[in-house]
Amino acid sequence: MYEADIIKISNAYGDILYDYHNVYSTQAAIALRDYKVKVNWAIRDQATLQLLIGGRKSKSCNICNSVSHSTEFCPQTRIATPMYGRPRQMMDGKELCNNFNSKRGCHRTTCQFLHTCNQCRLNSHGATACPHNTQKFVPSTATRNINATSKSAPDKIKQI
């Protein structure tokens, strides 16, 4: 039971478990030494735990904000990689539409993803039309055509 508590504390608050274990085991040793009382390690010391975690924010998933799992184990990241290998971006636990943020835009009649700019997080425009987007990129196929005429252009992505 004590091990299960330590694991729960570790998952929720991180490194505080070491402090809790030190305080709890010290109190148990003092009780045994001074009063000959054996402490039941299955009972959580709520007062000590609250003293140590007071004011701390519990760990939560950066993708969906759940406290039941860490970011590495988020069920929302187990979705297959999107077409064209573009990175998936999340906002408030929901995935942003990569098509909406592309030059082509999203043409789905019912899209399950958020139509929000991945640069400034406004829903009035996509990333290609964002006034905050100072870097516009030309796809690699277009830059290869540029490379045929100019040797100074990079061969993968050209920044305009």
C-alpha positions as CSV (number, residue, x, y, z in Angstrom):
1,M,0.0,0.0,0.0
2,Y,2.8,2.4,0.8
3,E,4.5,1.7,-2.5
4,A,1.2,2.5,-4.3
5,D,1.0,5.8,-2.5
6,I,4.6,6.7,-3.4
7,I,3.9,5.9,-7.0
8,K,0.7,8.0,-7.0
9,I,2.5,11.0,-5.4
10,S,5.4,10.7,-7.9
11,N,3.0,10.6,-10.8
12,A,1.1,13.6,-9.5
13,Y,3.8,15.8,-8.1
14,G,7.2,14.6,-9.3
15,D,10.2,14.8,-7.1
16,I,8.2,15.6,-3.9
17,L,7.9,11.9,-3.3
18,Y,11.5,11.7,-2.0
19,D,10.8,14.5,0.5
20,Y,7.6,12.8,1.6
21,H,9.4,9.4,2.0
22,N,12.2,11.0,4.1
23,V,9.8,12.8,6.4
24,Y,7.5,9.8,6.8
25,S,10.3,7.3,7.5
26,T,11.9,9.7,10.0
27,Q,8.7,10.1,11.9
28,A,8.2,6.3,11.8
29,A,11.8,5.8,13.2
30,I,11.2,8.3,15.9
31,A,7.9,6.7,16.9
32,L,9.6,3.3,17.1
33,R,12.7,4.5,19.0
34,D,11.1,6.8,21.5
35,Y,7.6,5.3,22.0
36,K,8.1,1.7,20.8
37,V,5.2,2.2,18.4
38,K,5.3,0.5,15.0
39,V,3.9,2.8,12.3
40,N,1.5,1.2,9.8
41,W,3.1,2.2,6.5
42,A,-0.2,1.5,4.7
43,I,-1.7,4.6,6.2
44,R,-0.9,7.9,4.3
45,D,0.2,10.8,6.5
46,Q,-2.1,13.5,5.1
47,A,-0.7,16.3,7.2
48,T,2.8,15.7,6.0
49,L,1.7,15.3,2.4
50,Q,-0.3,18.5,2.5
51,L,2.6,20.4,4.1
52,L,5.0,19.3,1.3
53,I,2.7,19.8,-1.7
54,G,1.1,23.0,-0.5
55,G,1.2,25.5,-3.4
56,R,2.6,23.1,-5.9
57,K,0.9,22.5,-9.2
58,S,0.3,18.9,-10.0
59,K,1.9,17.4,-13.1
60,S,-0.4,17.2,-16.1
61,C,-0.3,16.3,-19.7
62,N,0.8,19.1,-22.0
63,I,-1.5,17.9,-24.8
64,C,-4.9,17.4,-23.1
65,N,-4.2,18.8,-19.6
66,S,-5.2,15.6,-17.9
67,V,-3.6,14.7,-14.6
68,S,-4.3,10.9,-15.1
69,H,-1.2,10.5,-17.4
70,S,1.9,12.3,-18.6
71,T,2.5,13.8,-22.0
72,E,4.5,10.8,-23.1
73,F,1.5,8.5,-22.5
74,C,-1.2,10.7,-23.9
75,P,-3.8,8.7,-25.8
76,Q,-4.2,11.6,-28.3
77,T,-0.7,11.2,-29.6
78,R,-1.4,7.6,-30.6
79,I,-3.2,8.8,-33.7
80,A,-1.4,8.0,-37.0
81,T,1.0,10.5,-38.4
82,P,-1.0,12.9,-40.7
83,M,-0.6,12.9,-44.4
84,Y,2.5,14.7,-45.8
85,G,4.2,14.2,-42.4
86,R,3.4,17.6,-41.0
87,P,3.7,18.0,-37.3
88,R,0.5,17.7,-35.3
89,Q,-0.2,20.8,-33.1
90,M,-2.7,20.9,-30.3
91,M,-4.7,23.7,-28.7
92,D,-6.8,23.1,-25.6
93,G,-6.6,19.4,-26.1
94,K,-7.8,19.5,-29.7
95,E,-5.7,19.1,-32.8
96,L,-5.3,22.0,-35.2
97,C,-6.2,21.4,-38.9
98,N,-3.0,21.3,-40.9
99,N,-4.9,21.8,-44.2
100,F,-6.5,25.0,-42.8
101,N,-3.0,26.3,-42.0
102,S,-1.6,25.3,-45.5
103,K,-1.6,27.4,-48.7
104,R,-4.5,25.2,-50.1
105,G,-6.7,25.6,-47.0
106,C,-9.2,23.1,-45.8
107,H,-12.0,22.1,-48.1
108,R,-13.7,19.5,-45.9
109,T,-17.4,20.1,-45.3
110,T,-17.2,18.6,-41.8
111,C,-13.7,18.8,-40.4
112,Q,-12.9,17.3,-37.0
113,F,-9.9,19.6,-36.4
114,L,-9.8,23.2,-35.2
115,H,-9.6,25.8,-37.9
116,T,-7.3,28.1,-36.0
117,C,-4.0,29.8,-37.0
118,N,-1.1,27.8,-35.7
119,Q,1.0,31.0,-35.5
120,C,-1.2,33.4,-33.4
121,R,-4.0,31.1,-32.4
122,L,-6.8,33.2,-33.9
123,N,-9.5,31.5,-36.0
124,S,-10.0,34.3,-38.5
125,H,-7.2,33.1,-40.8
126,G,-4.8,30.3,-41.5
127,A,-1.0,30.4,-41.0
128,T,-0.2,31.5,-44.5
129,A,-2.4,34.6,-44.1
130,C,-1.2,35.4,-40.6
131,P,0.1,38.9,-40.1
132,H,2.4,37.5,-37.3
133,N,4.1,35.0,-39.7
134,T,7.2,36.7,-40.9
135,Q,8.7,33.6,-42.5
136,K,7.1,32.4,-45.7
137,F,8.6,29.2,-47.1
138,V,8.6,27.9,-50.7
139,P,8.2,24.1,-51.0
140,S,11.3,22.1,-51.8
141,T,10.1,21.3,-55.4
142,A,9.9,24.9,-56.2
143,T,13.4,25.6,-54.8
144,R,14.9,22.8,-56.9
145,N,13.7,24.8,-59.9
146,I,15.3,27.9,-58.5
147,N,18.5,25.9,-58.0
148,A,18.7,25.1,-61.7
149,T,19.1,28.8,-62.4
150,S,20.9,30.0,-59.3
151,K,23.7,28.2,-57.3
152,S,23.2,30.4,-54.2
153,A,19.8,29.0,-53.2
154,P,19.6,26.2,-50.7
155,D,18.5,22.9,-52.1
156,K,15.8,22.0,-49.6
157,I,13.9,25.1,-48.3
158,K,14.3,28.6,-49.4
159,Q,13.3,31.5,-47.2
160,I,11.8,34.4,-49.1
